Every structure is written in structure tokens, then in C-alpha cells.
Amino acid sequence: MRAPRHNAGFSLIEIMCAILVMGVALVALTRGLTTAMGSTKDSEVETTVVSLAAGQVETLRAGGALTDDTTEGDFGDGFPQYKWLQTVSPGELDGLHAVEVSVISTKTGATLYKLSTLLFDQDYPSSSAADEKAKQREQDKAKKRNRRAT
């Protein structure tokens, strides 16, 4: 009579299946990490260009008088991979200007972000006719108040 065989180990097929499952899981994990790191980099670039565009608008706002023109420049040694293009055009009202700032990649020339806003030129002279009307309204209000008080 034969002695019964004991199967105490793993078969070759079981080991190959385990390696296959681990390989698929490792590929999926690597792909997920790569995607996450790419998304983080994209988010960092977008945050940077938005801040640069807003800073350029604030620089323009702090500069005083606005002139209707298209100008361009760079962001200095801190951000050599970006440059800006700003367009200031007249708005619908006197002293109001439409401002558009674009942040452009120096490598590709592609526009990465565009910020549009309206700025009012604080130094813009008001018309004398408008000043005269405002003075007349103030005088009329003062007369009405004096009549009510007596």
C-alpha cells in the first residue's frame, strides 16, 4: 500500500496568480501616485499665475494715473518662466478703464491666465459742468433745510 501524500506547500499556479495580482496592484498604485503628483504641480502653477496677474493689477492700481495702452514685461528673476501682457482701454464712463492682464509662458508662448477688471483713475479730472451741478444740488438741499428749520 501506498502512503498518503501530504500537500504541505503552495503549487506553482498559486504562486504565479499571487505574483500577477501583486503586479497589477503595484501598477495601479504607481499610476495613482503619478497622477496625484501631476495634479499638485498643475495646481501650484495655476496658483502662481493667478497671484502674479493679481499683483500686476495691484501694481497698476498703485501706480497712479492710468494710460490707455498695451504694455508687456516680465516678472523678474523670481519667475523667469512667465511674462505679462496688459491692456488698458477706456471704459464706458470718464475715468473708468477696462484692464486685462494676461500671464504668458515664456517657453510655449501660451496664455496661462487672463484677468479682467475695471479700474477708476483717481486723478481723472471731473468736468466743470458736473461740479457745477453738484454744487447747485447742495445749495438747493441747504435751502430746503433752512426753510424747514424756520
Secondary structure, 3 states (H helix, E strand, C coil): CCCCCCCCCCCHHHHHHHHHHHHHHHHHHHHHHHHHHHHHHHHHHHHHHHHHHHHHHHHHHHCCCCCCEEEEEECCCCCCCEEEEEEEEECCCCCEEEEEEEEEECCCCCEEEEEEEEEECCCCCCCHHHHHHHHHHHHHHHHHHHHHHC
